């Protein structure tokens, strides 16, 4: 295995998932990667709700915090792509996490505001 920036970004994705789930995400990553490399058609991925993998010791996020959690989860999963060339660079990750980007709503993805939809977001929607 060649150690490079793409490996670093994979590690960042693992660490980020660990932070938002409150536990090591090894089982989650294994089940997702065995599901045809994050294929959006996989029923396993569509069946897992984001709220169910978040750290249950914390209150569910609301409003802008919920939008930020979704953005961070999307970024983490992008870092875990099976093909290293499909992963963002750490520079792209840093730009996405910068204050200007994290404060912006996810509407740059042309998605409607989350408000009451957070509890229905599946992991499949984050890829």
N, CA, C and O atoms as a printed pandas DataFrame, in Angstrom:
     atom_number atom_name residue_name chain_id  residue_number  x_coord  y_coord  z_coord
0              1         N          UNK        A               1    0.847   -1.183    0.000
1              2        CA          UNK        A               1    0.000    0.000    0.000
2              3         C          UNK        A               1    0.889    1.242    0.000
3              4         O          UNK        A               1    1.810    1.361    0.808
4              5         N          UNK        A               2    0.608    2.135   -0.891
5              6        CA          UNK        A               2    1.340    3.396   -0.982
6              7         C          UNK        A               2    0.693    4.412   -0.049
7              8         O          UNK        A               2   -0.514    4.643   -0.119
8              9         N          UNK        A               3    1.488    5.015    0.818
9             10        CA          UNK        A               3    0.978    6.025    1.735
10            11         C          UNK        A               3    1.057    7.375    1.041
11            12         O          UNK        A               3    2.128    7.820    0.628
12            13         N          UNK        A               4   -0.094    8.012    0.923
13            14        CA          UNK        A               4   -0.148    9.311    0.259
14            15         C          UNK        A               4   -1.332   10.103    0.801
15            16         O          UNK        A               4   -1.980    9.685    1.761
16            17         N          UNK        A               5   -1.605   11.233    0.190
17            18        CA          UNK        A               5   -2.688   12.093    0.658
18            19         C          UNK        A               5   -4.046   11.390    0.610
19            20         O          UNK        A               5   -4.910   11.663    1.444
20            21         N          UNK        A               6   -4.241   10.508   -0.335
21            22        CA          UNK        A               6   -5.526    9.809   -0.450
22            23         C          UNK        A               6   -5.723    8.838    0.720
23            24         O          UNK        A               6   -6.855    8.581    1.129
24            25         N          UNK        A               7   -4.626    8.303    1.257
25            26        CA          UNK        A               7   -4.722    7.454    2.458
26            27         C          UNK        A               7   -5.064    8.313    3.668
27            28         O          UNK        A               7   -5.863    7.916    4.517
28            29         N          UNK        A               8   -4.446    9.505    3.741
29            30        CA          UNK        A               8   -4.737   10.419    4.837
30            31         C          UNK        A               8   -6.211   10.800    4.855
31            32         O          UNK        A               8   -6.832   10.862    5.916
32            33         N          UNK        A               9   -6.760   11.051    3.688
33            34        CA          UNK        A               9   -8.152   11.472    3.619
34            35         C          UNK        A               9   -9.072   10.310    4.006
35            36         O          UNK        A               9  -10.137   10.536    4.581
36            37         N          UNK        A              10   -8.676    9.071    3.700
37            38        CA          UNK        A              10   -9.451    7.904    4.136
38            39         C          UNK        A              10   -9.455    7.848    5.663
39            40         O          UNK        A              10  -10.498    7.630    6.279
40            41         N          UNK        A              11   -8.288    8.044    6.264
41            42        CA          UNK        A              11   -8.193    8.045    7.726
42            43         C          UNK        A              11   -9.040    9.157    8.330
43            44         O          UNK        A              11   -9.657    8.978    9.380
44            45         N          UNK        A              12   -9.067   10.303    7.661
45            46        CA          UNK        A              12   -9.908   11.404    8.121
46            47         C          UNK        A              12  -11.378   10.985    8.113
47            48         O          UNK        A              12  -12.120   11.302    9.043
48            49         N          UNK        A              13  -11.795   10.277    7.069
49            50        CA          UNK        A              13  -13.185    9.807    7.000
50            51         C          UNK        A              13  -13.515    8.856    8.132
51            52         O          UNK        A              13  -14.595    8.939    8.718
52            53         N          UNK        A              14  -12.595    7.951    8.448
53            54        CA          UNK        A              14  -12.804    7.007    9.556
54            55         C          UNK        A              14  -12.918    7.776   10.869
55            56         O          UNK        A              14  -13.831    7.527   11.656
56            57         N          UNK        A              15  -12.004    8.700   11.105
57            58        CA          UNK        A              15  -12.015    9.482   12.334
58            59         C          UNK        A              15  -13.288   10.318   12.445
59            60         O          UNK        A              15  -13.879   10.412   13.521
60            61         N          UNK        A              16  -13.702   10.914   11.353
61            62        CA          UNK        A              16  -14.920   11.734   11.358
62            63         C          UNK        A              16  -16.140   10.889   11.704
63            64         O          UNK        A              16  -16.977   11.303   12.506
64            65         N          UNK        A              17  -16.242    9.711   11.103
65            66        CA          UNK        A              17  -17.361    8.825   11.449
66            67         C          UNK        A              17  -17.302    8.413   12.912
67            68         O          UNK        A              17  -18.335    8.307   13.572
68            69         N          UNK        A              18  -16.104    8.181   13.416
69            70        CA          UNK        A              18  -15.969    7.820   14.825
70            71         C          UNK        A              18  -16.471    8.948   15.721
71            72         O          UNK        A              18  -17.106    8.695   16.744
72            73         N          UNK        A              19  -16.191   10.173   15.342
73            74        CA          UNK        A              19  -16.645   11.319   16.131
74            75         C          UNK        A              19  -18.169   11.462   16.126
75            76         O          UNK        A              19  -18.766   11.738   17.166
76            77         N          UNK        A              20  -18.796   11.279   14.973
77            78        CA          UNK        A              20  -20.248   11.500   14.931
78            79         C          UNK        A              20  -21.049   10.283   15.397
79            80         O          UNK        A              20  -22.209   10.414   15.788
80            81         N          UNK        A              21  -20.430    9.098   15.355
81            82        CA          UNK        A              21  -21.156    7.909   15.817
82            83         C          UNK        A              21  -20.876    7.582   17.273
83            84         O          UNK        A              21  -21.669    6.892   17.914
84            85         N          UNK        A              22  -19.753    8.067   17.808
85            86        CA          UNK        A              22  -19.404    7.795   19.189
86            87         C          UNK        A              22  -18.754    6.441   19.404
87            88         O          UNK        A              22  -18.559    6.010   20.541
88            89         N          UNK        A              23  -18.418    5.771   18.309
89            90        CA          UNK        A              23  -17.753    4.468   18.412
90            91         C          UNK        A              23  -16.964    4.224   17.128
91            92         O          UNK        A              23  -17.150    4.913   16.125
92            93         N          UNK        A              24  -16.090    3.240   17.181
93            94        CA          UNK        A              24  -15.304    2.933   15.988
94            95         C          UNK        A              24  -16.254    2.460   14.893
95            96         O          UNK        A              24  -17.069    1.569   15.131
96            97         N          UNK        A              25  -16.164    3.033   13.711
97            98        CA          UNK        A              25  -17.114    2.710   12.641
98            99         C          UNK        A              25  -16.728    1.506   11.791
99           100         O          UNK        A              25  -17.219    1.366   10.671
100          101         N          UNK        A              26  -15.864    0.639   12.297
101          102        CA          UNK        A              26  -15.377   -0.488   11.510
102          103         C          UNK        A              26  -16.479   -1.342   10.912
103          104         O          UNK        A              26  -16.442   -1.648    9.720
104          105         N          UNK        A              27  -17.462   -1.734   11.719
105          106        CA          UNK        A              27  -18.556   -2.561   11.210
106          107         C          UNK        A              27  -19.373   -1.823   10.153
107          108         O          UNK        A              27  -19.765   -2.404    9.141
108          109         N          UNK        A              28  -19.621   -0.554   10.395
109          110        CA          UNK        A              28  -20.381    0.242    9.428
110          111         C          UNK        A              28  -19.618    0.358    8.114
111          112         O          UNK        A              28  -20.193    0.181    7.040
112          113         N          UNK        A              29  -18.340    0.651    8.198
113          114        CA          UNK        A              29  -17.526    0.777    6.985
114          115         C          UNK        A              29  -17.462   -0.554    6.250
115          116         O          UNK        A              29  -17.560   -0.596    5.024
116          117         N          UNK        A              30  -17.298   -1.641    7.000
117          118        CA          UNK        A              30  -17.230   -2.965    6.364
118          119         C          UNK        A              30  -18.525   -3.295    5.635
119          120         O          UNK        A              30  -18.505   -3.790    4.509
120          121         N          UNK        A              31  -19.651   -3.017    6.286
121          122        CA          UNK        A              31  -20.927   -3.342    5.639
122          123         C          UNK        A              31  -21.169   -2.463    4.426
123          124         O          UNK        A              31  -21.750   -2.915    3.439
124          125         N          UNK        A              32  -20.734   -1.220    4.486
125          126        CA          UNK        A              32  -20.917   -0.324    3.347
126          127         C          UNK        A              32  -19.995   -0.695    2.201
127          128         O          UNK        A              32  -20.411   -0.698    1.042
128          129         N          UNK        A              33  -18.734   -1.011    2.520
129          130        CA          UNK        A              33  -17.797   -1.320    1.442
130          131         C          UNK        A              33  -18.088   -2.676    0.817
131          132         O          UNK        A              33  -17.780   -2.894   -0.355
132          133         N          UNK        A              34  -18.675   -3.588    1.581
133          134        CA          UNK        A              34  -19.034   -4.879    0.997
134          135         C          UNK        A              34  -20.332   -4.776    0.204
135          136         O          UNK        A              34  -20.702   -5.699   -0.522
136          137         N          UNK        A              35  -21.014   -3.653    0.346
137          138        CA          UNK        A              35  -22.246   -3.414   -0.404
138          139         C          UNK        A              35  -21.919   -2.799   -1.744
139          140         O          UNK        A              35  -22.415   -1.727   -2.091
140          141         N          UNK        A              36  -21.066   -3.496   -2.502
141          142        CA          UNK        A              36  -20.782   -3.086   -3.880
142          143         C          UNK        A              36  -20.184   -1.688   -3.945
143          144         O          UNK        A              36  -20.593   -0.868   -4.767
144          145         N          UNK        A              37  -19.221   -1.422   -3.081
145          146        CA          UNK        A              37  -18.493   -0.146   -3.073
146          147         C          UNK        A              37  -19.418    1.060   -3.043
147          148         O          UNK        A              37  -19.365    1.920   -3.922
148          149         N          UNK        A              38  -20.248    1.113   -2.044
149          150        CA          UNK        A              38  -21.123    2.263   -1.811
150          151         C          UNK        A              38  -22.156    2.451   -2.916
151          152         O          UNK        A              38  -22.543    3.582   -3.208
152          153         N          UNK        A              39  -22.602    1.381   -3.525
153          154        CA          UNK        A              39  -23.594    1.486   -4.586
154          155         C          UNK        A              39  -24.894    2.074   -4.036
155          156         O          UNK        A              39  -25.392    1.636   -3.000
156          157         N          UNK        A              40  -25.425    3.046   -4.721
157          158        CA          UNK        A              40  -26.654    3.680   -4.263
158          159         C          UNK        A              40  -27.858    2.765   -4.390
159          160         O          UNK        A              40  -28.901    3.036   -3.795
160          161         N          UNK        A              41  -27.739    1.696   -5.146
161          162        CA          UNK        A              41  -28.875    0.801   -5.315
162          163         C          UNK        A              41  -28.936   -0.253   -4.221
163          164         O          UNK        A              41  -29.861   -1.065   -4.203
164          165         N          UNK        A              42  -27.982   -0.259   -3.321
165          166        CA          UNK        A              42  -27.940   -1.279   -2.278
166          167         C          UNK        A              42  -28.997   -0.996   -1.227
167          168         O          UNK        A              42  -29.034    0.095   -0.658
168          169         N          UNK        A              43  -29.857   -1.972   -0.967
169          170        CA          UNK        A              43  -30.932   -1.773    0.000
170          171         C          UNK        A              43  -30.400   -1.613    1.409
171          172         O          UNK        A              43  -31.034   -0.949    2.229
172          173         N          UNK        A              44  -29.240   -2.207    1.719
173          174        CA          UNK        A              44  -28.655   -2.065    3.050
174          175         C          UNK        A              44  -28.387   -0.598    3.348
175          176         O          UNK        A              44  -28.739   -0.100    4.417
176          177         N          UNK        A              45  -27.774    0.081    2.415
177          178        CA          UNK        A              45  -27.436    1.488    2.611
178          179         C          UNK        A              45  -28.695    2.332    2.693
179          180         O          UNK        A              45  -28.782    3.230    3.529
180          181         N          UNK        A              46  -29.663    2.061    1.847
181          182        CA          UNK        A              46  -30.896    2.843    1.877
182          183         C          UNK        A              46  -31.691    2.587    3.146
183          184         O          UNK        A              46  -32.459    3.452    3.568
184          185         N          UNK        A              47  -31.531    1.435    3.762
185          186        CA          UNK        A              47  -32.307    1.101    4.944
186          187         C          UNK        A              47  -31.765    1.650    6.249
187          188         O          UNK        A              47  -32.474    1.643    7.256
188          189         N          UNK        A              48  -30.520    2.128    6.262
189          190        CA          UNK        A              48  -29.920    2.641    7.498
190          191         C          UNK        A              48  -30.146    4.141    7.567
191          192         O          UNK        A              48  -29.749    4.883    6.668
192          193         N          UNK        A              49  -30.785    4.579    8.641
193          194        CA          UNK        A              49  -31.030    6.004    8.821
194          195         C          UNK        A              49  -29.824    6.662    9.475
195          196         O          UNK        A              49  -29.209    6.094   10.378
196          197         N          UNK        A              50  -29.495    7.851    9.019
197          198        CA          UNK        A              50  -28.384    8.598    9.592
198          199         C          UNK        A              50  -28.576    8.778   11.094
199          200         O          UNK        A              50  -27.630    8.611   11.864
200          201         N          UNK        A              51  -29.774    9.113   11.508
201          202        CA          UNK        A              51  -30.026    9.355   12.934
202          203         C          UNK        A              51  -29.735    8.121   13.780
203          204         O          UNK        A              51  -29.421    8.244   14.964
204          205         N          UNK        A              52  -29.835    6.936   13.188
205          206        CA          UNK        A              52  -29.591    5.696   13.931
206          207         C          UNK        A              52  -28.114    5.377   14.111
207          208         O          UNK        A              52  -27.754    4.589   14.986
208          209         N          UNK        A              53  -27.252    5.980   13.294
209          210        CA          UNK        A              53  -25.817    5.728   13.451
210          211         C          UNK        A              53  -25.123    6.845   14.215
211          212         O          UNK        A              53  -23.961    6.702   14.596
212          213         N          UNK        A              54  -25.816    7.952   14.445
213          214        CA          UNK        A              54  -25.222    9.031   15.232
214          215         C          UNK        A              54  -25.121    8.612   16.694
215          216         O          UNK        A              54  -25.851    7.734   17.153
216          217         N          UNK        A              55  -24.215    9.245   17.411
217          218        CA          UNK        A              55  -24.010    8.956   18.833
218          219         C          UNK        A              55  -25.326    9.162   19.581
219          220         O          UNK        A              55  -25.837   10.278   19.671
220          221         N          UNK        A              56  -25.859    8.074   20.109
221          222        CA          UNK        A              56  -27.168    8.107   20.772
222          223         C          UNK        A              56  -27.125    8.787   22.140
223          224         O          UNK        A              56  -28.171    9.065   22.726
224          225         N          UNK        A              57  -25.917    9.058   22.654
225          226        CA          UNK        A              57  -25.794    9.741   23.944
226          227         C          UNK        A              57  -26.077   11.231   23.815
227          228         O          UNK        A              57  -26.265   11.922   24.817
228          229         N          UNK        A              58  -26.106   11.727   22.578
229          230        CA          UNK        A              58  -26.339   13.146   22.335
230          231         C          UNK        A              58  -27.763   13.371   21.852
231          232         O          UNK        A              58  -28.375   12.487   21.252
232          233         N          UNK        A              59  -28.281   14.556   22.117
233          234        CA          UNK        A              59  -29.602   14.900   21.600
234          235         C          UNK        A              59  -29.537   14.980   20.080
235          236         O          UNK        A              59  -28.511   15.370   19.523
236          237         N          UNK        A              60  -30.622   14.614   19.407
237          238        CA          UNK        A              60  -30.631   14.713   17.942
238          239         C          UNK        A              60  -30.407   16.163   17.507
239          240         O          UNK        A              60  -30.962   17.082   18.108
240          241         N          UNK        A              61  -29.611   16.368   16.483
241          242        CA          UNK        A              61  -29.347   17.745   16.031
242          243         C          UNK        A              61  -30.591   18.359   15.389
243          244         O          UNK        A              61  -31.437   17.660   14.831
244          245         N          UNK        A              62  -30.673   19.667   15.484
245          246        CA          UNK        A              62  -31.811   20.382   14.910
246          247         C          UNK        A              62  -31.326   21.547   14.071
247          248         O          UNK        A              62  -30.220   22.054   14.259
248          249         N          UNK        A              63  -32.169   21.960   13.146
249          250        CA          UNK        A              63  -31.961   23.145   12.323
250          251         C          UNK        A              63  -30.600   23.149   11.639
251          252         O          UNK        A              63  -30.237   22.193   10.955
252          253         N          UNK        A              64  -29.844   24.243   11.832
253          254        CA          UNK        A              64  -28.572   24.395   11.128
254          255         C          UNK        A              64  -27.562   23.336   11.565
255          256         O          UNK        A              64  -26.734   22.907   10.761
256          257         N          UNK        A              65  -27.618   22.909   12.825
257          258        CA          UNK        A              65  -26.706   21.863   13.296
258          259         C          UNK        A              65  -26.983   20.564   12.546
259          260         O          UNK        A              65  -26.047   19.849   12.188
260          261         N          UNK        A              66  -28.246   20.251   12.306
261          262        CA          UNK        A              66  -28.593   19.045   11.540
262          263         C          UNK        A              66  -28.014   19.131   10.132
263          264         O          UNK        A              66  -27.499   18.144    9.607
264          265         N          UNK        A              67  -28.097   20.301    9.527
265          266        CA          UNK        A              67  -27.545   20.483    8.185
266          267         C          UNK        A              67  -26.031   20.300    8.196
267          268         O          UNK        A              67  -25.467   19.716    7.270
268          269         N          UNK        A              68  -25.379   20.794    9.232
269          270        CA          UNK        A              68  -23.932   20.642    9.340
270          271         C          UNK        A              68  -23.550   19.178    9.555
271          272         O          UNK        A              68  -22.551   18.712    9.006
272          273         N          UNK        A              69  -24.337   18.452   10.349
273          274        CA          UNK        A              69  -24.074   17.029   10.566
274          275         C          UNK        A              69  -24.194   16.265    9.250
275          276         O          UNK        A              69  -23.365   15.403    8.958
276          277         N          UNK        A              70  -25.196   16.568    8.472
277          278        CA          UNK        A              70  -25.372   15.921    7.163
278          279         C          UNK        A              70  -24.188   16.240    6.264
279          280         O          UNK        A              70  -23.663   15.350    5.594
280          281         N          UNK        A              71  -23.757   17.506    6.242
281          282        CA          UNK        A              71  -22.618   17.891    5.408
282          283         C          UNK        A              71  -21.357   17.149    5.835
283          284         O          UNK        A              71  -20.608   16.668    4.985
284          285         N          UNK        A              72  -21.115   17.049    7.130
285          286        CA          UNK        A              72  -19.921   16.367    7.635
286          287         C          UNK        A              72  -20.004   14.870    7.332
287          288         O          UNK        A              72  -18.999   14.260    6.967
288          289         N          UNK        A              73  -21.178   14.277    7.477
289          290        CA          UNK        A              73  -21.343   12.852    7.163
290          291         C          UNK        A              73  -21.107   12.605    5.674
291          292         O          UNK        A              73  -20.446   11.632    5.311
292          293         N          UNK        A              74  -21.635   13.464    4.813
293          294        CA          UNK        A              74  -21.400   13.334    3.366
294          295         C          UNK        A              74  -19.909   13.399    3.066
295          296         O          UNK        A              74  -19.387   12.623    2.267
296          297         N          UNK        A              75  -19.245   14.325    3.712
297          298        CA          UNK        A              75  -17.811   14.492    3.505
298          299         C          UNK        A              75  -17.050   13.258    3.983
299          300         O          UNK        A              75  -16.126   12.801    3.310
300          301         N          UNK        A              76  -17.430   12.718    5.136
301          302        CA          UNK        A              76  -16.772   11.515    5.670
302          303         C          UNK        A              76  -16.925   10.344    4.702
303          304         O          UNK        A              76  -15.955    9.641    4.421
304          305         N          UNK        A              77  -18.133   10.134    4.195
305          306        CA          UNK        A              77  -18.354    9.021    3.265
306          307         C          UNK        A              77  -17.614    9.233    1.943
307          308         O          UNK        A              77  -17.163    8.270    1.323
308          309         N          UNK        A              78  -17.491   10.489    1.513
309          310        CA          UNK        A              78  -16.718   10.762    0.295
310          311         C          UNK        A              78  -15.251   10.369    0.505
311          312         O          UNK        A              78  -14.594    9.896   -0.422
312          313         N          UNK        A              79  -14.749   10.565    1.711
313          314        CA          UNK        A              79  -13.362   10.214    2.037
314          315         C          UNK        A              79  -13.150    8.703    2.083
315          316         O          UNK        A              79  -12.011    8.241    2.017
316          317         N          UNK        A              80  -14.219    7.933    2.195
317          318        CA          UNK        A              80  -14.115    6.485    2.329
318          319         C          UNK        A              80  -14.357    5.738    1.025
319          320         O          UNK        A              80  -14.504    4.516    1.036
320          321         N          UNK        A              81  -14.400    6.443   -0.088
321          322        CA          UNK        A              81  -14.605    5.781   -1.371
322          323         C          UNK        A              81  -13.550    4.693   -1.572
323          324         O          UNK        A              81  -12.383    4.882   -1.231
324          325         N          UNK        A              82  -13.963    3.569   -2.121
325          326        CA          UNK        A              82  -13.051    2.441   -2.325
326          327         C          UNK        A              82  -11.901    2.805   -3.258
327          328         O          UNK        A              82  -10.763    2.397   -3.024
328          329         N          UNK        A              83  -12.179    3.557   -4.294
329          330        CA          UNK        A              83  -11.151    3.974   -5.242
330          331         C          UNK        A              83  -10.494    5.253   -4.713
331          332         O          UNK        A              83  -11.154    6.287   -4.622
332          333         N          UNK        A              84   -9.207    5.197   -4.365
333          334        CA          UNK        A              84   -8.540    6.386   -3.834
334          335         C          UNK        A              84   -8.657    7.617   -4.730
335          336         O          UNK        A              84   -8.695    8.741   -4.228
336          337         N          UNK        A              85   -8.713    7.424   -6.026
337          338        CA          UNK        A              85   -8.824    8.564   -6.928
338          339         C          UNK        A              85  -10.199    9.222   -6.881
339          340         O          UNK        A              85  -10.366   10.343   -7.361
340          341         N          UNK        A              86  -11.182    8.533   -6.309
341          342        CA          UNK        A              86  -12.525    9.087   -6.178
342          343         C          UNK        A              86  -12.686    9.902   -4.899
343          344         O          UNK        A              86  -13.688   10.596   -4.728
344          345         N          UNK        A              87  -11.714    9.823   -4.007
345          346        CA          UNK        A              87  -11.767   10.558   -2.743
346          347         C          UNK        A              87  -11.361   12.009   -2.963
347          348         O          UNK        A              87  -10.568   12.315   -3.854
348          349         N          UNK        A              88  -11.915   12.903   -2.138
349          350        CA          UNK        A              88  -11.460   14.297   -2.225
350          351         C          UNK        A              88  -10.036   14.399   -1.681
351          352         O          UNK        A              88   -9.552   13.488   -1.010
352          353         N          UNK        A              89   -9.386   15.495   -1.972
353          354        CA          UNK        A              89   -8.071   15.744   -1.380
354          355         C          UNK        A              89   -8.285   16.374   -0.007
355          356         O          UNK        A              89   -9.377   16.858    0.292
356          357         N          UNK        A              90   -7.256   16.370    0.819
357          358        CA          UNK        A              90   -7.375   17.019    2.125
358          359         C          UNK        A              90   -7.594   18.520    1.947
359          360         O          UNK        A              90   -8.246   19.158    2.774
360          361         N          UNK        A              91   -7.063   19.069    0.896
361          362        CA          UNK        A              91   -7.292   20.495    0.616
362          363         C          UNK        A              91   -8.787   20.743    0.369
363          364         O          UNK        A              91   -9.352   21.711    0.879
364          365         N          UNK        A              92   -9.418   19.868   -0.411
365          366        CA          UNK        A              92  -10.855   19.999   -0.665
366          367         C          UNK        A              92  -11.651   19.816    0.628
367          368         O          UNK        A              92  -12.635   20.517    0.864
368          369         N          UNK        A              93  -11.223   18.881    1.449
369          370        CA          UNK        A              93  -11.888   18.656    2.744
370          371         C          UNK        A              93  -11.777   19.908    3.602
371          372         O          UNK        A              93  -12.767   20.359    4.177
372          373         N          UNK        A              94  -10.585   20.467    3.690
373          374        CA          UNK        A              94  -10.365   21.664    4.497
374          375         C          UNK        A              94  -11.217   22.827    4.002
375          376         O          UNK        A              94  -11.779   23.581    4.797
376          377         N          UNK        A              95  -11.307   22.965    2.687
377          378        CA          UNK        A              95  -12.125   24.046    2.131
378          379         C          UNK        A              95  -13.596   23.849    2.498
379          380         O          UNK        A              95  -14.288   24.807    2.844
380          381         N          UNK        A              96  -14.065   22.617    2.422
381          382        CA          UNK        A              96  -15.466   22.334    2.738
382          383         C          UNK        A              96  -15.764   22.608    4.207
383          384         O          UNK        A              96  -16.863   23.035    4.562
384          385         N          UNK        A              97  -14.770   22.356    5.055
385          386        CA          UNK        A              97  -14.965   22.550    6.495
386          387         C          UNK        A              97  -14.683   23.972    6.964
387          388         O          UNK        A              97  -14.905   24.297    8.130
388          389         N          UNK        A              98  -14.199   24.815    6.067
389          390        CA          UNK        A              98  -13.897   26.185    6.471
390          391         C          UNK        A              98  -15.170   26.878    6.931
391          392         O          UNK        A              98  -16.275   26.495    6.548
392          393         N          UNK        A              99  -15.004   27.876    7.738
393          394        CA          UNK        A              99  -16.158   28.576    8.308
394          395         C          UNK        A              99  -17.140   29.044    7.257
395          396         O          UNK        A              99  -18.350   28.934    7.454
396          397         N          UNK        A             100  -16.649   29.563    6.145
397          398        CA          UNK        A             100  -17.547   30.061    5.110
398          399         C          UNK        A             100  -18.438   28.951    4.560
399          400         O          UNK        A             100  -19.614   29.176    4.273
400          401         N          UNK        A             101  -17.871   27.746    4.412
401          402        CA          UNK        A             101  -18.629   26.650    3.821
402          403         C          UNK        A             101  -19.541   25.975    4.829
403          404         O          UNK        A             101  -20.653   25.581    4.479
404          405         N          UNK        A             102  -19.098   25.832    6.071
405          406        CA          UNK        A             102  -19.902   25.094    7.043
406          407         C          UNK        A             102  -21.118   25.909    7.478
407          408         O          UNK        A             102  -22.141   25.344    7.866
408          409         N          UNK        A             103  -21.007   27.226    7.415
409          410        CA          UNK        A             103  -22.129   28.076    7.809
410          411         C          UNK        A             103  -23.199   28.087    6.726
411          412         O          UNK        A             103  -24.385   28.251    7.010
412          413         N          UNK        A             104  -22.766   27.912    5.482
413          414        CA          UNK        A             104  -23.729   27.900    4.386
414          415         C          UNK        A             104  -24.647   26.688    4.504
415          416         O          UNK        A             104  -24.231   25.618    4.949
416          417         N          UNK        A             105  -25.873   26.867    4.108
417          418        CA          UNK        A             105  -26.799   25.744    4.104
418          419         C          UNK        A             105  -26.418   24.775    3.003
419          420         O          UNK        A             105  -25.686   25.129    2.079
420          421         N          UNK        A             106  -26.906   23.570    3.101
421          422        CA          UNK        A             106  -26.578   22.552    2.116
422          423         C          UNK        A             106  -27.307   22.833    0.807
423          424         O          UNK        A             106  -27.280   22.010   -0.108
424          425         N          UNK        A             107  -27.942   23.961    0.715
425          426        CA          UNK        A             107  -28.680   24.282   -0.499
426          427         C          UNK        A             107  -27.777   24.383   -1.721
427          428         O          UNK        A             107  -28.265   24.453   -2.849
428          429         N          UNK        A             108  -26.437   24.391   -1.500
429          430        CA          UNK        A             108  -25.564   24.379   -2.671
430          431         C          UNK        A             108  -25.685   23.050   -3.404
431          432         O          UNK        A             108  -25.262   22.943   -4.555
432          433         N          UNK        A             109  -26.254   22.039   -2.763
433          434        CA          UNK        A             109  -26.529   20.757   -3.404
434          435         C          UNK        A             109  -27.927   20.754   -4.024
435          436         O          UNK        A             109  -28.390   19.719   -4.504
436          437         N          UNK        A             110  -28.593   21.897   -4.017
437          438        CA          UNK        A             110  -29.955   22.029   -4.520
438          439         C          UNK        A             110  -30.946   21.207   -3.703
439          440         O          UNK        A             110  -31.987   20.800   -4.220
440          441         N          UNK        A             111  -30.631   20.957   -2.425
441          442        CA          UNK        A             111  -31.517   20.199   -1.550
442          443         C          UNK        A             111  -32.395   21.163   -0.771
443          444         O          UNK        A             111  -31.968   22.277   -0.467
444          445         N          UNK        A             112  -33.617   20.752   -0.443
445          446        CA          UNK        A             112  -34.467   21.612    0.377
446          447         C          UNK        A             112  -33.934   21.650    1.805
447          448         O          UNK        A             112  -33.212   20.741    2.214
448          449         N          UNK        A             113  -34.279   22.689    2.574
449          450        CA          UNK        A             113  -33.846   22.749    3.969
450          451         C          UNK        A             113  -34.297   21.495    4.715
451          452         O          UNK        A             113  -35.352   20.932    4.422
452          453         N          UNK        A             114  -33.487   21.067    5.681
453          454        CA          UNK        A             114  -33.766   19.805    6.367
454          455         C          UNK        A             114  -34.925   19.875    7.349
455          456         O          UNK        A             114  -35.760   18.971    7.384
456          457         N          UNK        A             115  -34.986   20.913    8.130
457          458        CA          UNK        A             115  -35.968   21.110    9.182
458          459         C          UNK        A             115  -36.554   19.804    9.699
459          460         O          UNK        A             115  -35.984   19.213   10.616
460          461         N          UNK        A             116  -37.664   19.331    9.152
461          462        CA          UNK        A             116  -38.325   18.132    9.674
462          463         C          UNK        A             116  -37.934   16.855    8.939
463          464         O          UNK        A             116  -38.515   15.802    9.202
464          465         N          UNK        A             117  -36.977   16.917    8.034
465          466        CA          UNK        A             117  -36.608   15.761    7.234
466          467         C          UNK        A             117  -35.423   14.992    7.790
467          468         O          UNK        A             117  -35.140   13.890    7.319
468          469         N          UNK        A             118  -34.725   15.532    8.772
469          470        CA          UNK        A             118  -33.492   14.929    9.266
470          471         C          UNK        A             118  -33.697   13.476    9.687
471          472         O          UNK        A             118  -32.859   12.623    9.396
472          473         N          UNK        A             119  -34.786   13.195   10.357
473          474        CA          UNK        A             119  -35.026   11.838   10.873
474          475         C          UNK        A             119  -35.265   10.809    9.765
475          476         O          UNK        A             119  -35.298    9.610   10.039
476          477         N          UNK        A             120  -35.432   11.261    8.516
477          478        CA          UNK        A             120  -35.695   10.329    7.413
478          479         C          UNK        A             120  -34.506   10.147    6.468
479          480         O          UNK        A             120  -34.609    9.397    5.497
480          481         N          UNK        A             121  -33.394   10.810    6.728
481          482        CA          UNK        A             121  -32.233   10.733    5.831
482          483         C          UNK        A             121  -31.538    9.387    6.010
483          484         O          UNK        A             121  -31.197    8.990    7.124
484          485         N          UNK        A             122  -31.336    8.697    4.895
485          486        CA          UNK        A             122  -30.636    7.408    4.931
486          487         C          UNK        A             122  -29.175    7.609    4.535
487          488         O          UNK        A             122  -28.812    8.621    3.934
488          489         N          UNK        A             123  -28.356    6.638    4.879
489          490        CA          UNK        A             123  -26.952    6.710    4.503
490          491         C          UNK        A             123  -26.798    6.724    2.984
491          492         O          UNK        A             123  -25.879    7.355    2.461
492          493         N          UNK        A             124  -27.669    6.049    2.289
493          494        CA          UNK        A             124  -27.625    6.034    0.832
494          495         C          UNK        A             124  -27.761    7.404    0.216
495          496         O          UNK        A             124  -27.226    7.651   -0.865
496          497         N          UNK        A             125  -28.465    8.299    0.880
497          498        CA          UNK        A             125  -28.643    9.656    0.372
498          499         C          UNK        A             125  -27.391   10.503    0.564
499          500         O          UNK        A             125  -27.292   11.593    0.001
500          501         N          UNK        A             126  -26.450   10.026    1.338
501          502        CA          UNK        A             126  -25.247   10.806    1.632
502          503         C          UNK        A             126  -24.122   10.553    0.645
503          504         O          UNK        A             126  -23.096   11.231    0.699
504          505         N          UNK        A             127  -24.291    9.579   -0.268
505          506        CA          UNK        A             127  -23.233    9.250   -1.214
506          507         C          UNK        A             127  -23.416   10.002   -2.509
507          508         O          UNK        A             127  -22.614    9.850   -3.430
